[in-house]
């Protein structure tokens, strides 16, 4: 593990060089490098994930593709950085950073990264061993893509995989450009996850990186913007495992915003008439699907503390709204408990499995991930 100090904007990077490579030393402004350039850089934002960070790093170090660097942007107050320091691998770079959002941490990691291809991984998720190898492979096979991804599967807290829906993507062994990114997203799960993909540096910078002012959804905002202007390359190999048992996950927290950032962006672009005519129908389908998703999400969050605070704020705008909110608080909490039980029950799995068969989807969770109980 290497500790990369960040002081007054000065970055010092010292990397070991294998004997078969010539040593290159270059001083350029504030950067001192002695290294072989990695072919892919991994960026992991880390904040208080001491229960999961070992699992994440272990999955990185088990990759069949070895020429990488792993940049961990750490803002933790728990023992997470101490666990990272225990790894004696020069490819791991630990960067202390002020407490911030995941978007800011990822952007900082990209600024430090040496490679022209940037992969992202959350500090509580993991990869199968061929993930990086697959990303590098499809980058070479499909160089015109602006985004590269492998499938991901959600693991429930009990360790069982959720049925995933990726309609419109041909079944394996196919690999190539996703035929219609918005259509796949509007009919099932988003095909790209923040832990499953890699982005060329020039594309990332041209899009402005991750927007830092959003409460949530900044990752899907960036993937969606890229998909509107560039092809998205995909392979069924190199599975990403998305763990839902982790604590303090942003997507589990109630939100005070009423729609996701990419939804707002897409709606505004449609109103301006900047979306090509061939994509407008898919954009409208996507907006309708997200509207329903947000409705059920707010039902799931009903009666929570942030929702109650939002109702109090609405009282200032609309007198009497707090009384209505209080009247519906108990039913909202009951609805939340009921929807939570349905979501984690066999009924939800059965519905998704039926949809999977109707759309003739390939389910990576069923076919690639064995059920496993967590201790």
Secondary structure, 3 states (H helix, E strand, C coil): CEECCEECCEEECCCCCCCCCCCCEEEECCEEEECCCCCEEEEEEECCCCCCHHHHHHHHHCCCCCCEEEEEEECCCCCHHHHHHCCCCCCEEEEECCCCCHHHHHHHHHHHCCCCEEEECCCCCEECCCHHHHHHHHHHHCCCCCEEEEEEEEECCCCCECCCCCCCCCCCCCEEECCCHHHHHHHCCCCCCCCCEEEEHHHHHHCCCCCCCCCCCHHHHHHHHHHHHCCEEEEEEEEEEEECCCCCCHHHCCCCCCCCHHHHHHHHHHHHCCCCHHHHHHHHHHHHHHHHHHHHHHHHCCCCHHHHHHHHHHHHHCCCHHHHHHHHHHHHHHHHHHHHHHHCCHHHHHHHHHHHHHCCCCCHHHHHCCCCCCC
